[in-house]
Amino acid sequence: MIIQKEIKLQGYKRGFHLITNMVLRPFGELPETGILNILLKHTSAAIIINENADPDVRADFETFINHLIPENYSQFTHTLEGSDDMPAHIKSSVFGQSLTIPITNGQLNLGTWQGIYLCEFRNYGGERELVLTIYY
């Protein structure tokens, strides 16, 4: 069986934002076993799983990725949408737009310190849409 929901996330400023609870909210209870697939329908943001305990992790992600893929890189030709746009597309491709997470005993089978992050790479990307699909 398949259950599918689409949700909109509020607009976030640039950074790494924990959204695990927002992803779970539309379902109420999860099936005993299954798989949750999450698709982010955007090319300038990403979705990842990483540590959900220490906020310094989020800040360090932001610092490192901005150093690795800087704004105002003189070689970029796609610049009409602002200095944060092309770097956001590259960052999005590096991190990815989908996740698949097992469901076990009615819960996401994540590690103890794992959470789902929206990685917003634009200064203000606006609302972001997710397609959430459970297969069970």
NORJONOR-V821169 format. One record per pair of residues at least 4 apart in sequence whose C-alpha atoms are under 6 Angstrom apart, sorted by the first residue. I is the first residue (numbers start at 1). J is the second residue. If there is no record, write none. Layout:
i=I j=J
i=I j=J
This chain:
i=1 j=135
i=1 j=136
i=2 j=134
i=2 j=135
i=3 j=133
i=3 j=134
i=4 j=132
i=4 j=133
i=5 j=131
i=5 j=132
i=6 j=130
i=6 j=131
i=7 j=129
i=7 j=130
i=8 j=128
i=8 j=129
i=9 j=127
i=9 j=128
i=10 j=127
i=11 j=126
i=11 j=127
i=13 j=123
i=13 j=124
i=14 j=120
i=14 j=121
i=14 j=122
i=14 j=123
i=15 j=62
i=15 j=119
i=15 j=120
i=16 j=58
i=16 j=118
i=16 j=119
i=17 j=117
i=17 j=118
i=18 j=116
i=18 j=117
i=19 j=116
i=19 j=117
i=20 j=115
i=20 j=116
i=21 j=25
i=30 j=106
i=31 j=106
i=32 j=104
i=32 j=105
i=32 j=106
i=33 j=103
i=33 j=104
i=34 j=103
i=34 j=135
i=34 j=136
i=35 j=101
i=35 j=102
i=35 j=103
i=35 j=134
i=35 j=135
i=36 j=100
i=36 j=101
i=36 j=133
i=36 j=134
i=37 j=99
i=37 j=100
i=37 j=132
i=37 j=133
i=38 j=98
i=38 j=99
i=38 j=131
i=38 j=132
i=39 j=97
i=39 j=98
i=39 j=130
i=39 j=131
i=40 j=97
i=40 j=130
i=41 j=129
i=43 j=89
i=44 j=88
i=44 j=89
i=44 j=92
i=45 j=92
i=45 j=119
i=45 j=120
i=45 j=121
i=46 j=92
i=46 j=95
i=46 j=96
i=46 j=97
i=46 j=118
i=46 j=119
i=47 j=97
i=47 j=117
i=47 j=118
i=47 j=119
i=48 j=116
i=48 j=117
i=49 j=115
i=49 j=116
i=50 j=114
i=50 j=115
i=51 j=113
i=51 j=114
i=52 j=113
i=52 j=114
i=52 j=115
i=65 j=69
i=66 j=70
i=71 j=83
i=71 j=84
i=72 j=83
i=81 j=85
i=84 j=122
i=88 j=92
i=88 j=121
i=88 j=122
i=92 j=96
i=102 j=109
i=103 j=107
i=103 j=108
i=103 j=109
i=104 j=109
i=110 j=114
